Amino acid sequence: MNLGFLGTGTIATAVVHALAPEGHNILVSERSAANASALESAYENVTTGTNAEVTTASDVLFLGLMPNQTAPALAGLPFRADQRVISFIADISLTEIASLTAPAKVETLVLPFPAIAKGRSPLIAFPQSQLADNLFQNHDVFNMTSETEFKAFLSAQAVLSPVAQMLAEATGWAATKGADTAKAEAFLRSLVASNLTAGALTPLLKSLSTTGGYNARLRQHLEDNSSYKTLREGLDQL
Ligand SMILES: NC(=O)c1ccc[n+]([C@@H]2O[C@H](COP(=O)([O-])OP(=O)(O)OC[C@H]3O[C@@H](n4cnc5c(N)ncnc54)[C@H](OP(=O)(O)O)[C@@H]3O)[C@@H](O)[C@H]2O)c1
């Protein structure tokens, strides 16, 4: 399949790393020149072109543009009725994308995450699309059943950076107490990733609730200081 990417920034680049090894012909726009040329050098099935060349050559077009860049970037491009569009732009409705890319058919809004560049990763999709399910079959596509659910996931996923920040804080703290920084970070990343992928949260939290244990005491300290209340308030405000 011929896949085109308009915008070759952070998320488009990560998705190209995920899809290029699967053998699609990929054309990326020559913006973010360092990203575009690195992708072209890394994969023989990836080439760069102007926005018009990307549009002309593609069966499926991915939009990896910032919201304020989208309308000017898409204006005047030679979209066709036999093309399908997948947008990564959460802040622009699919109705608006459809009017900017007519007569192409807008399939779905997909939110990938940077880890997709390195291996299996979750994506949020709304509405469900067989095309996106097939293209990302080696990943975990979470199809949203309503716009309300999509918005809930869109906000809830923002917990990722506070979680990463907590590990950075614990790594830095351990270093001040005599730990090797790189070793502490590697350990904490492995600890959290392996325990979270091993199973559901409720049994994990139960198993980490030994009275007087280190995990139970730190969790209680954060609870006593309204940390989880603050988290819920922050999610409400997104
Ligand atoms: N980053 C994430 O984790 C993530 C996850 C899911 C969804 N998204 C969404 O994906 C979109 C892109 O995010 P990002 O983080 O990848 O942003 P980004 O790194 O800033 O990428 C934007 C890209 O658009 C290019 N661009 C700007 N004007 C253009 C034009 N006229 N023609 C062609 N390309 C143009 C930029 O090129 P230049 O550098 O040359 O200006 C850059 O390659 C956003 O809407 C964001 O909400 C991001």
PDBQT file of the ligand as one rigid body, heavy atoms in Angstrom, charges set to zero:
ROOT
HETATM    1  N1  LIG A 301       3.730  14.007  19.793  1.00  0.00    +0.000 N 
HETATM    2  C1  LIG A 301       2.837  13.089  20.196  1.00  0.00    +0.000 C 
HETATM    3  O1  LIG A 301       3.096  12.252  21.080  1.00  0.00    +0.000 OA
HETATM    4  C2  LIG A 301       1.472  13.044  19.548  1.00  0.00    +0.000 A 
HETATM    5  C3  LIG A 301       0.663  11.924  19.766  1.00  0.00    +0.000 A 
HETATM    6  C4  LIG A 301      -0.584  11.842  19.134  1.00  0.00    +0.000 A 
HETATM    7  C5  LIG A 301      -1.001  12.878  18.305  1.00  0.00    +0.000 A 
HETATM    8  N2  LIG A 301      -0.198  13.969  18.125  1.00  0.00    +0.000 N 
HETATM    9  C6  LIG A 301      -0.690  15.044  17.238  1.00  0.00    +0.000 C 
HETATM   10  O2  LIG A 301       0.062  14.973  16.020  1.00  0.00    +0.000 OA
HETATM   11  C7  LIG A 301       0.234  16.276  15.492  1.00  0.00    +0.000 C 
HETATM   12  C8  LIG A 301       1.720  16.525  15.278  1.00  0.00    +0.000 C 
HETATM   13  O3  LIG A 301       2.366  16.472  16.539  1.00  0.00    +0.000 OA
HETATM   14  P1  LIG A 301       3.962  16.367  16.644  1.00  0.00    +0.000 P 
HETATM   15  O4  LIG A 301       4.275  16.249  18.092  1.00  0.00    +0.000 OA
HETATM   16  O5  LIG A 301       4.468  15.329  15.694  1.00  0.00    +0.000 OA
HETATM   17  O6  LIG A 301       4.340  17.831  16.122  1.00  0.00    +0.000 OA
HETATM   18  P2  LIG A 301       5.635  18.326  15.353  1.00  0.00    +0.000 P 
HETATM   19  O7  LIG A 301       6.811  17.493  15.739  1.00  0.00    +0.000 OA
HETATM   20  O8  LIG A 301       5.721  19.805  15.519  1.00  0.00    +0.000 OA
HETATM   21  O9  LIG A 301       5.278  17.996  13.814  1.00  0.00    +0.000 OA
HETATM   22  C9  LIG A 301       4.570  18.862  12.970  1.00  0.00    +0.000 C 
HETATM   23  C10 LIG A 301       5.090  18.610  11.570  1.00  0.00    +0.000 C 
HETATM   24  O10 LIG A 301       4.327  19.373  10.630  1.00  0.00    +0.000 OA
HETATM   25  C11 LIG A 301       5.257  19.932   9.692  1.00  0.00    +0.000 C 
HETATM   26  N3  LIG A 301       4.676  21.039   8.954  1.00  0.00    +0.000 N 
HETATM   27  C12 LIG A 301       4.410  22.303   9.367  1.00  0.00    +0.000 A 
HETATM   28  N4  LIG A 301       3.883  23.013   8.353  1.00  0.00    +0.000 NA
HETATM   29  C13 LIG A 301       3.828  22.191   7.270  1.00  0.00    +0.000 A 
HETATM   30  C14 LIG A 301       3.408  22.323   5.935  1.00  0.00    +0.000 A 
HETATM   31  N5  LIG A 301       2.925  23.478   5.450  1.00  0.00    +0.000 N 
HETATM   32  N6  LIG A 301       3.507  21.259   5.109  1.00  0.00    +0.000 NA
HETATM   33  C15 LIG A 301       3.978  20.068   5.559  1.00  0.00    +0.000 A 
HETATM   34  N7  LIG A 301       4.409  19.874   6.813  1.00  0.00    +0.000 NA
HETATM   35  C16 LIG A 301       4.329  20.920   7.667  1.00  0.00    +0.000 A 
HETATM   36  C17 LIG A 301       6.427  20.322  10.544  1.00  0.00    +0.000 C 
HETATM   37  O11 LIG A 301       7.529  20.584   9.734  1.00  0.00    +0.000 OA
HETATM   38  P3  LIG A 301       8.658  21.696  10.163  1.00  0.00    +0.000 P 
HETATM   39  O12 LIG A 301       9.372  21.091  11.347  1.00  0.00    +0.000 OA
HETATM   40  O13 LIG A 301       9.512  21.799   8.950  1.00  0.00    +0.000 OA
HETATM   41  O14 LIG A 301       7.912  22.954  10.512  1.00  0.00    +0.000 OA
HETATM   42  C18 LIG A 301       6.550  19.027  11.355  1.00  0.00    +0.000 C 
HETATM   43  O15 LIG A 301       7.184  18.043  10.578  1.00  0.00    +0.000 OA
HETATM   44  C19 LIG A 301      -0.396  17.263  16.481  1.00  0.00    +0.000 C 
HETATM   45  O16 LIG A 301      -1.662  17.633  16.020  1.00  0.00    +0.000 OA
HETATM   46  C20 LIG A 301      -0.477  16.453  17.775  1.00  0.00    +0.000 C 
HETATM   47  O17 LIG A 301      -1.561  16.831  18.587  1.00  0.00    +0.000 OA
HETATM   48  C21 LIG A 301       1.024  14.062  18.689  1.00  0.00    +0.000 A 
ENDROOT
TORSDOF 0
